Amino acid sequence: MATIRVVIDAKLLKAADLAAKRGKTNRSALIRSAIEEHLKRLKILELEEQERLAYLAQPQKPEEYRGLEAMAAWPDG
């Protein structure tokens, strides 16, 4: 572990301390968890963007999905 110094707004610090208390943890664990979650979201966004670009580079052809519309349609009745 490394010790760092972070400057945050007083209101944010108070909210973080309250959240840590409610979660029965400490401020450091709360901040570590928040950073980990944020990094996971960034990775997901990066992967989604890579997938989007791949589909743009090689779009799906109509024959690849033809026939699937019938399976996805609501049944009559």
C-alpha positions as CSV (number, residue, x, y, z in Angstrom):
1,M,0.0,0.0,0.0
2,A,1.0,3.6,-0.6
3,T,0.0,6.6,1.3
4,I,-1.2,9.6,-0.8
5,R,-2.4,13.1,-0.1
6,V,-5.7,14.1,-1.8
7,V,-7.3,17.5,-1.6
8,I,-11.1,17.4,-1.7
9,D,-14.0,19.7,-0.9
10,A,-15.2,19.8,2.7
11,K,-18.7,18.7,1.7
12,L,-17.4,15.7,-0.2
13,L,-15.2,14.7,2.7
14,K,-18.2,14.9,5.1
15,A,-20.3,12.8,2.7
16,A,-17.4,10.3,2.3
17,D,-17.0,10.0,6.0
18,L,-20.8,9.5,6.5
19,A,-20.8,6.8,3.7
20,A,-17.9,5.0,5.3
21,K,-19.6,5.0,8.7
22,R,-22.8,3.7,7.2
23,G,-20.8,1.0,5.3
24,K,-19.0,0.1,8.5
25,T,-15.6,0.8,6.9
26,N,-13.1,3.6,6.9
27,R,-12.4,6.5,4.6
28,S,-9.4,4.9,3.0
29,A,-11.3,1.7,2.1
30,L,-14.2,3.7,0.8
31,I,-11.9,5.7,-1.5
32,R,-10.0,2.6,-2.7
33,S,-13.3,1.0,-3.5
34,A,-14.6,4.1,-5.3
35,I,-11.4,4.3,-7.4
36,E,-11.6,0.6,-8.3
37,E,-15.2,0.9,-9.4
38,H,-14.4,4.0,-11.5
39,L,-11.5,2.2,-13.2
40,K,-13.8,-0.8,-13.9
41,R,-16.4,1.5,-15.5
42,L,-13.6,3.2,-17.6
43,K,-12.5,-0.2,-18.8
44,I,-16.0,-1.2,-19.8
45,L,-16.4,2.1,-21.7
46,E,-13.1,1.4,-23.5
47,L,-14.2,-2.1,-24.5
48,E,-17.6,-0.8,-25.6
49,E,-15.9,1.8,-27.8
50,Q,-13.6,-0.8,-29.3
51,E,-16.6,-3.0,-30.1
52,R,-18.4,0.0,-31.6
53,L,-15.5,0.8,-33.8
54,A,-15.1,-2.8,-34.9
55,Y,-18.8,-2.9,-36.0
56,L,-18.3,0.4,-37.9
57,A,-15.3,-1.1,-39.6
58,Q,-17.1,-4.3,-40.6
59,P,-20.9,-3.7,-40.4
60,Q,-23.3,-6.6,-40.2
61,K,-24.7,-7.7,-43.6
62,P,-28.5,-8.1,-43.9
63,E,-28.1,-11.8,-44.7
64,E,-26.5,-12.3,-41.4
65,Y,-29.6,-11.3,-39.5
66,R,-32.3,-12.0,-42.0
67,G,-34.8,-14.4,-40.4
68,L,-34.1,-13.3,-36.9
69,E,-36.9,-10.7,-37.1
70,A,-39.5,-13.5,-37.1
71,M,-38.0,-14.9,-33.9
72,A,-38.0,-11.5,-32.2
73,A,-41.6,-10.6,-33.2
74,W,-44.4,-10.7,-30.7
75,P,-46.7,-13.7,-31.3
76,D,-50.1,-13.1,-32.9
77,G,-53.0,-13.3,-30.6
